[in-house]
Amino acid sequence: MLTHFLRSIVPTAICGWCLLSTETLAAQVTFNFEGPAIATEGPAATIVGDFVTGSVTFETNTPARDTRRPFDEGERLFYVDAITDLTFSVGNVTETFQSGDIQIFNDLSRCGFTTPSGCRRFLDEEDALFFLAENSALSAQLIVSGLDQDLLDVGTLPTTLPPIEEIFRVDFFVDDNINDEFSVSSNRIQLVGSSIEEIPTPALIPGLLGMGVAALRKRKQKAEL
């Protein structure tokens, strides 16, 4: 009877494992961008008017840090190491950053004047996404600024491009961290596409064990009747 009992529950446990192991709780999202360089410094082949192209990839399950200051209202979130790749090309220069951070302003009102009793005046900040990457030689920023506080619905990492009608401007900056011999800046960047790749996460072991124990008890009770 015990052998028959074990044979009957093993397929169920395996099936449950299959279902749980394919559950997706995270995604890698890529935003593509392009636009003319407004100012450059560096190699002769990199000049004003050269087209900047690039992409930034980030993981949506990165935990957020609340970086609001005293009396701030809304959301000011910082995602450490959320960026897994930021690549750009301009002229004859191509650079790749393999990590970076993201900051989000969503419905943020910061305190502009404080008194002992609290904040006397709030200053509304437009919604914004800041993609920040750095290596030993260069630092790069891609900044998506909203027209107002409608760029983002919630203060979480987006899985799709923000609505174009809600974007005020997209800026891209690159600076030389060592000797200021290379830089690129543009306030005429456009977001031109996005993609998303779902990331399967490991099965929730405690939940599976709990399901197995419950099934064992139930079948044991039936066998004893």
C-alpha positions in Angstrom: 0.0 0.0 0.0 2.9 2.4 0.8 4.5 1.8 -2.5 1.3 2.4 -4.4 0.8 5.6 -2.3 4.2 7.0 -3.2 3.8 6.2 -6.8 0.5 8.1 -6.8 1.9 11.3 -5.4 5.3 11.5 -7.2 3.8 12.5 -10.6 1.7 15.2 -8.8 4.7 16.6 -7.1 6.7 16.6 -10.3 3.9 18.3 -12.2 3.6 20.9 -9.4 7.4 21.5 -9.7 7.1 22.0 -13.4 4.4 24.6 -13.0 6.2 26.5 -10.3 9.6 26.5 -12.0 8.3 28.2 -15.0 6.6 31.0 -13.1 7.9 34.4 -14.2 8.4 37.1 -11.6 11.0 39.3 -13.4 11.9 40.5 -16.8 14.8 42.1 -18.7 13.7 45.2 -20.5 15.7 47.0 -23.2 15.1 50.6 -24.4 16.7 51.7 -27.7 17.6 55.3 -28.3 19.0 57.5 -31.0 19.6 61.2 -32.0 22.1 63.7 -33.2 25.0 64.7 -31.0 24.7 68.4 -30.0 28.2 68.7 -28.5 31.2 66.5 -28.6 34.8 66.4 -27.6 37.4 63.8 -28.5 38.4 61.9 -31.6 38.4 63.9 -34.8 35.9 61.4 -36.3 33.4 62.3 -33.5 31.8 65.6 -34.4 28.7 67.6 -33.8 25.8 66.1 -35.8 27.1 62.6 -35.6 24.2 60.2 -34.8 24.2 58.7 -31.4 22.6 55.2 -31.2 22.4 53.0 -28.2 20.4 50.8 -25.8 20.0 50.2 -22.1 18.9 46.9 -20.6 17.7 46.5 -17.0 16.1 44.0 -14.7 12.7 44.8 -13.4 12.9 42.7 -10.2 15.7 44.9 -8.8 14.7 46.0 -5.2 14.1 49.8 -4.8 15.6 52.1 -2.2 13.5 54.9 -0.9 15.7 58.0 -1.2 13.1 60.7 -0.3 14.4 63.5 1.9 12.6 64.8 5.0 9.0 66.0 4.2 9.2 64.8 0.5 6.0 63.4 -0.9 5.6 61.0 -3.7 8.3 58.6 -4.8 12.0 59.0 -5.2 13.4 55.5 -5.8 16.9 54.3 -6.5 17.6 50.9 -8.0 21.2 49.8 -7.5 22.8 47.7 -10.3 19.5 47.4 -12.1 21.2 48.1 -15.4 22.9 45.0 -16.9 24.0 46.7 -20.2 24.2 50.2 -21.6 25.8 50.6 -25.0 26.2 53.6 -27.2 27.9 54.4 -30.5 28.8 57.8 -32.0 31.2 58.5 -34.8 33.9 55.8 -34.6 33.4 55.3 -30.8 31.5 52.5 -29.3 31.3 51.9 -25.5 29.6 49.3 -23.3 28.8 49.6 -19.6 28.0 46.3 -17.9 26.2 47.7 -14.9 24.5 50.8 -13.7 21.8 52.3 -11.5 18.3 53.7 -12.1 16.5 56.5 -10.3 12.8 57.3 -10.6 10.9 60.4 -9.7 7.1 59.7 -9.6 4.6 62.2 -8.4 7.4 63.7 -6.4 6.9 67.0 -4.4 10.0 68.0 -2.5 10.1 70.4 0.3 11.5 73.8 -0.7 11.2 75.6 2.6 11.1 74.0 6.0 10.3 75.3 9.5 10.4 73.6 12.9 6.8 72.7 12.4 7.3 71.1 9.0 7.3 72.0 5.3 6.0 75.4 4.3 6.3 75.1 0.5 6.4 72.1 -1.8 8.0 72.1 -5.2 6.6 69.6 -7.7 9.1 67.7 -9.7 8.3 66.3 -13.2 8.3 62.6 -13.5 11.7 61.3 -14.7 13.8 58.2 -15.3 17.5 58.4 -14.8 19.8 55.7 -16.2 23.3 56.0 -14.8 26.3 53.9 -15.8 30.0 54.3 -15.1 33.2 52.4 -15.7 36.9 53.2 -15.1 37.1 55.6 -18.0 33.6 57.0 -18.7 30.3 57.9 -17.2 27.0 58.0 -19.1 23.5 59.3 -18.3 20.3 58.8 -20.2 17.5 61.0 -18.7 13.9 60.7 -19.7 12.0 63.8 -18.5 8.2 64.1 -18.4 6.0 67.1 -19.2 4.5 66.9 -15.8 3.7 64.1 -13.3 2.0 61.8 -15.8 5.1 60.1 -17.3 4.9 57.2 -14.9 1.8 55.4 -13.6 3.6 53.9 -10.6 7.0 54.2 -9.1 8.3 50.9 -10.4 10.7 50.1 -13.3 8.8 50.3 -16.5 8.3 47.3 -18.9 7.3 49.5 -21.9 8.4 52.8 -23.2 6.7 55.9 -21.5 4.0 57.4 -23.7 5.6 59.7 -26.2 3.0 62.4 -25.6 4.1 62.6 -22.0 7.8 62.9 -22.7 9.2 66.4 -22.5 12.8 65.6 -23.5 15.4 62.8 -23.6 19.0 63.7 -22.8 22.2 61.7 -23.2 25.5 62.7 -21.7 28.9 61.0 -21.7 31.9 62.3 -19.8 35.5 61.3 -19.5 36.3 60.3 -15.9 40.1 60.6 -16.3 41.3 63.6 -18.3 38.2 65.2 -19.9 39.4 64.3 -23.4 36.0 62.8 -24.5 32.5 63.9 -24.1 29.1 63.7 -25.9 25.9 65.5 -25.1 22.5 65.7 -26.7 19.0 66.9 -25.7 17.5 65.6 -29.0 17.5 61.9 -28.2 14.4 59.8 -29.0 13.3 56.5 -27.6 12.8 54.4 -30.7 11.8 50.9 -29.5 11.8 48.4 -26.6 11.8 44.7 -26.0 11.2 42.5 -23.0 12.6 39.1 -22.1 10.9 37.2 -19.3 13.3 35.6 -16.7 12.1 32.3 -15.2 12.7 32.2 -11.5 13.4 29.2 -9.3 10.4 27.4 -7.8 9.2 28.4 -4.5 10.5 25.4 -2.5 8.6 26.2 0.8 5.3 26.4 -1.1 6.0 23.2 -2.9 6.9 21.3 0.3 3.8 22.6 2.0 1.6 21.4 -0.9 3.3 17.9 -0.7 2.8 17.6 3.1 -0.8 18.5 2.8 -1.3 16.0 0.0 0.4 13.3 2.1 -1.9 14.0 5.1 -5.0 14.0 3.1 -4.3 10.7 1.3 -3.1 9.1 4.5 -6.4 10.0 6.2 -8.3 8.5 3.3 -6.2 5.3 3.5 -7.0 4.8 7.2 -10.8 5.1 6.7 
